[in-house]
Amino acid sequence: MDSARVRHQQYVEGKFRLADAVEDYLERIEAHKDLNAFIQVYADEARERARELDARRERGESLGDLAGLIIAVKDNIVIKDHLTTCASHILENFVSPYHATVVEKILQADGLIIGKTNLDEFAMGSSTENSYFGATRNPVDPERVPGGSSGGSAVAIAAGMADLALGSDTGGSIRQPAAFCGVVGLKPTYGRVSRYGLVAYASSLDQIGPFGRTVEDVALFTRIIAGADERDSTTVPTEVPDYLQELQRDPRDLTIGIPQEYFQEGLDGEIRTAIFQVIDRLKEEGFTLKEIRLPLTDYAIATYYIVATAEASSNLARYDGVRYGFRAEGVEDLQEMYFRTRSEGFGTEVKRRIMLGTYVLSAGYYEAYYKKAQQVRRMIKDEFDAAFREVDILITPTTPTPAFRLGEKLDDPLQMYLSDIYTVTVNLAGICALNLPIARTQQGLPIGMQLMAGMFRESDLFRLGHFIERQLTPSTQQVP
Ligand code: GLN
């Protein structure tokens, strides 16, 4: 299957009709129904929009950078007059009265949104098994998880049900499923992409980001969705570079760091070998490589699960049965209404997070947990700042193992949390990182490599990622 970049070009040149493409993609979505990647598919609307775009093209109107492309959106990002469920019973019937900024930008660039993808409830999880609508399956091996929480979006790309997809990444939710499904995914710098219209999980960590089949596709999509937004005061008015242009620049000026702490026990042998093969090739190509130390990595999971749950407990207080979605029936008084609505409306993992978060914020524990975690977070950030004074990019694995089996970690939350060990630091530090598929295990499961860069250095990730993809690992490009 062609990349989004190529398909856009072909569309603009009149090589296919979007109305036909929509039928093909809808057929593929139907054929892969068992993967459970989508929560809603907008078949009729997509047909209508395709006809409109085809007509505009026939009239010779100029078309935006996403014209001809079919896009899937994670179901925690709102689209006006459409359901946004967050894969939760509590929001099952919630219709948004407004568009997320990223959705507006997609529509302005003439993209076509085909549907909303499945996720772990409120983006809490690493396998897309915590969904009220059932687990999503990995197209490479349907007995395995696609990763999470943006599992549906990763699968939509891997199985050719969309050209581009949006996810959100609070602790790895774009990069980890991208690694498990063998696609490219970016966690942009905190403040690079507007969060307006993203249902909040942990606001100081959340960031919307793109999935695609190639680095070029992800670069193209990032350029569209990035930028300051007056409706999200945490966005930063740094200029958005022309990322596609940047890709043309030779990346050999970039110094690469290898942090030891990301290659210790617990890392799968095949993943380690695959990553060091790429590192060796980079040396042969003349890149400068350095060993880097990031000793605070040991504290990352503990810190993340305190900060994230604290913010989640506060953000999710708004689901009280009064303002949004589901409300329990047959209750006697207000107290019982709150109690039953939240007991029946949230799933197990979400409740666990709310309880953990409430605990670490409560009087007497706040200093010992939340405040301490904030201090450690700051130290982790300082450690990254120091590393990025020495090197431009860090290379690590994205995940400690390839995709695991459905059900394997469901009863053991700690094991599930540990699958984020290499990704959460990036969110704590607010920097950017890319997952790049580089190889397959003997069993055929995708292996992902993570490239990290300092704040607003997405161009560097794309330049190096594009080089590795084109020059060193061309056989891993996804062809569903
Ligand atoms: N797996 C992590 C968690 O459960 C990250 C999720 C995410 O990035 N949204 O919190």
Boltz pocket constraint, residues with backbone or C-beta under 6 A from the ligand:
constraints:
  - pocket:
      binder: B
      contacts: [[A, 122], [A, 123], [A, 124], [A, 125], [A, 126], [A, 148], [A, 149], [A, 168], [A, 169], [A, 170], [A, 171], [A, 172], [A, 173], [A, 174], [A, 201], [A, 308], [A, 416], [A, 420]]
      max_distance: 6.0
